[in-house]
Amino acid sequence: MAAAILGLAVALLMTPHTASALSSDHGASFAVRCDFSHRNTDDPIVHPGEPGAAHSHDYFGNVSAKFDSTYQSMIAATTTCTRPEDTAGYWIPTLKWNGKDLKAFRAVFYYRAGGKDHTQVKPFAPDLKVINSARITWRCGISDNGTGSATPPTRCSGGVLGVRIVFPDCVAADANGQQVLDSTDHKSHMVRSVLQSDGTTRQCPDTHPIPVPTLTINANFKIPTTSGTVTLSSGDASTMHADFWNTWDQNAPWNPNPSDGVSFGGLDALVEHCINEVPPTEPRPTQCRALSADG
């Protein structure tokens, strides 16, 4: 009887639903809260050097991101992130409710193993750029539990709208086996990992063999409790997308017990100590959580 109960427990643990939940809410991950920074009509990835050439974008994290930003200017700038080492640039089209511009009051960025072998996940390479327009879901409230709809709600009784954007997590390799930092369309150098036949694990394809964190944006907006419609500066809600420019402090040393209670290390250290060393079946360590972000 004991063996049967143990076998059932193991089976339940390994179901796709549970594996997904563990990947989302437990170990092999870290999080950082990066609230709204600024708004402009630039796009440093698509229109570098061209002021005002894009639709309106809302930026999170790096406070300096604009049309003429460079890798060096970005890593030298400050950030809205609760981890001061996160000077990366994140931006999305400006969101509107019934035609009125909104500003996110909360944004949390999760870096997860995402079902891949957590011991093999590599940090994003310095200066990597990518635009993502897939795996986008909408919901009411601040939850990041993986549920949601491809279309935004027309009413949230609690007055909070959420959008969740999941980036691809496998990078192409160049002739030297290093990560390809960008592509002409700013997308094709990265793809999503592939679910394996066991229904629980994921693996990068041979075309894009380098596993990197599954970056997820969870942004929240306050809206009226009456009915309305979501549109974007880029068009209707189906045009939602997000840009990521890896300008983290890549090499800041790991410091799990800092005197200021905030700083725990750069991107390399966080991937090593929060993803590579923490199986998804274990709780996310305190130093891997996002301060002031409900987890």
N, C-alpha and C positions, 0 to 999 in steps of 0.2 A: 504493500500500500504506500509506504513512504517513497519508494522508487517511482511509483506512478505519479504521486503528487509532485515530486521533483521534476519528472519529465514534463508534466503539464506546465509547471512554472517556467521551465526553460523554453518550451514552445511558445508560451505567451510572450515571454521576453523578446523572442526573435521574430514576432509578427511584424509585417511592414509598418503597421500603424505605430506600434511601440518603438520600433527602431527610429522612425521619423521623429517621434516625440522626444526620444533621448537625444537625437542629433540636434534638435531645436532648443531644448530647454536644459540640457545637462552639460557634461564635460565635452572635451574636444572642441572648445569654442571660447571666444572672448567677445566682449561687447564694449562699445564706447558711445556715450551720448554726445552728439554734436548738434546743437541747436542752430536755428536760422542765423546766418551771418549778414548777407546783403543780397541785393537784387540789381541786375543790369541786363542789357540786351547784347551781351558778349557771349562767346563760346570759345574758350582757349584751346579746345581740342579741334573743333570743326572749322573755326574761323580765326586761327591765330594771327595776330597783327592787324585784325580788321575790327575797329571799334564800331559797336552798334549793328553788326551784321547779322545778328541772330534774333530770335524771339526772346521775350523776357525769361530769364532764368533766376531761380532762387538757389542760393549757395549755402552750404553747410560746411562747418569746419574752417578751412583756411580763409582768413579774412581778406586776403589780397587778390584772390582770383579774378582776373579780368583779361581783356583781349591780348595784352602784351605780356602776360605772365610767362615766366620761364621756370624750369626746374629749380634753378638757383634762387630765384626770387620767392618761389613758393616755400622752399625748405627754410628760408630765412624769416618767414612771416609768422605771426601768431595765429591762434585758432580759437574757435568757440567750443572745441571738444573738451570733455572733462579729463581726458588724457592729454596733457600738453604736448606729448610726442606725436600726436596725430595731427599733423599739419597737411594731411591729404586734402584734395579738393573733391567735393561731392556736389552735384547740382542737378536740378530737375526743372521742367517748365513751371512757370508760375500758375498756381491753381486758382480757379475762379468758382464761386458759388453764385448762381443766378447773375453771372456777369461781373461780380465784384471780386477783386483780388483778395486772396487770403494769404496769411503767413503762418507757417507751421509753428506751433507752440512747443513741439517736442519731436525729436528725431533720434532714433537709436540705430546704430550700425553694428550688425552682428557678423563676426568672422567665424565660420564653422567648418568642421571637416566635411559636413554635408553628406555623410554616408560613405565617403571614401576611406581608405586605410589612413587613420589619423596620424600614424607614425611617418607617413610619406608625404604629407602636405608641406609644400614649400611656401615661403613668404612671396608675395608679389614682388617682382623685381623693381628696383628704383626706376621711376619715370615711366612705368607702364601706364597706358591710357586705354580706356575702353568705354564704349557706349552700349547700353543694354535697353532693348525695347520689348522684351519677352518676360514671361513669368511674373506678371504684374497682377495683383489682386487688390480689391477694395473691400472695406468693411466699416462697420460702426464700432467705435471704441478704440482702445490702444493695444488690444491683444496682438500677439505675434505667434499664434498657434498653428499657422499654416492653412487655416480655413479662409474663406473669402470668396468673392465673385469677380469675374472678369469685367463686370460693369459696376460702376459705383452706385451705392444706394441713393435713392431720391429723398430719403428722410432718415435721420438718426434721432431717436427720442432722447438720447443722452447728450446731444449736441456736440458729438465728437466724430469726425470722419478720419479713417485711416487708409493709407495706401502702403502696400508691401511690394518691394521690388527685389527680385532675386537675380543676381548676376551669374553668368557662366563661370565655371570653376576649373577649366583645363586650358593650358596655354600651349601654343605651338612653340617648337624649338628651332633655333637657327642652326647654322652649320657647326657652331661650337657647342651645341647642346644647351644654350642659354635661352631664356624666355624672349620671345618676339615681343617687342614693347608696343607696337602699334601696327595698323594695317590701313590700306587706303580707305576702307569704309569704317574704320575704327571698331570693327566688330569681328571680322573673320579670323583674326589671330587667336580668338578664344571661342570655345564651345562648351557645352554642358557635358558633365560626366554621364556615363551610360549605366542604367540599372542592370545588374547582373541577374542571371537565371535564378539565384536564390531569393530574389525579390526583396532583398534588404540592403545589399552592398552596391556601391557604385564604383566605376573605374573610368579613367580617362582613355579615350581612343588613341590609336597609334598616330593619328594625324596631329593630335594635340596632347602629347604625352606627359606634360608637366602638371601635376595636381597642385592647385592653389586653394586658398580658403574660399568657401561659398559665401560671398559678401551679400548680405541682405539689408536693405534699408526699410525701416518702419517709421514713417512720418505721420504725424497727427495734426489735425486742423480743427479749430472750433467753428461750428456752423450753427445757424438757427435751427430750432427744433421743428420748424415748419418745412414743408416740401420744397425741393429745389433741384437744380441741375448742375452737375460738375462739367466744366469745360476747362481748357488749358490755353496758355498763350500760344501753344503749338497747334491748337485745333480742338476737336472733341476729345472725350476722355480716352478714346482708343489710341491717341497719339502719345500717351504718357511714355516717358523714357527717363533714363538717368545716366549721368556721366560720372566716371571715377578716374582720378589722376593720382597715382601713387606718389605722393610727395611726403610720406611719413618721415619722421626721424628714424631711419632704418636701423641704426646700430646702437641706439642708446642702451646701456647695460640694464640687466634685470635687477630690480630692487624691490622685492616683495613687501618690505616693511619700511617704507619711506617716512621720514619725519614729518613731511607735509601731508601725508595721508592720501596723496593723489597719484604720484608718478610711479609707474611700475616697469617702464622699459619701452624700448622701441619695437617696431614691427617684427624684426627677427626674433627678439626675445619673447614676445607675446605668442608668436606661432610655436616656438619651441616649448615654452612652459605651460601654455594653456590649451594647445591642440595636440602637439606631438606627444606630450608626456601625460595627458589626461584622457583615458578612454571615455567614449561617449556614455558608458554605463555608470560612470562616477559623477558625483555632483560637480558643478562648475565651481572652482575655488573662488573665494571672495575676491582675490586680486584680479580675477578674470572677468568679473562682473562690471556692468556699466554703472558708475556712481550716479545716484539720483535718477535712475531709469527704471525702477521697479524690476530689477533683475539684470 
